[in-house]
Amino acid sequence: MITNTRHKVLVMRLKDPSRVLTIIPTAKPFLYRGQELTVVPHGMTEYRLLKNLDLNPPHPVDTYYNWPGAFAPMAAQRETVRFLTAHNRAYCLNDLGTGKTIASLWAFDFLREQGLAKRLLVVAPLSTMERTWGDEVFRHFSHLHFVTLHGTSDRRRMLLRTPKVDVFII
């Protein structure tokens, strides 16, 4: 399997290309030097489908995401981002001090870049709303706008109507 980053595709030599061609209509077979190959777009939808076929494609986040922020992610954080973006529903139950907050924000930011998410709702204990979640968004994701929904119900409703907010923290 070869990743062509310029065209954002995977080039694959498959034993049974019909399996892929049937479930991914944008996949195309072609002949190269006598070998039958299949080219597949390398997006999250195709990644999930290929993963379900046990073809183990590379995760698009490893290839196309620029990991914004002051530091590079640790291996456990990369794995957390892969997990969170590969599943429609997921819990992040990592241990204390493993970088769950920024990993979750990286996952959202990547999905947002891919057009698969628009906004993030963070439900957090009062003690972590500003000093953890708000600070991480502010420090590492200057392109994202966030609002902390705290106070009276009227104030929270007013804040929910704030235009161009990417992350709501409640």
Disulfide bonds with the S-S distance in Angstrom:
none
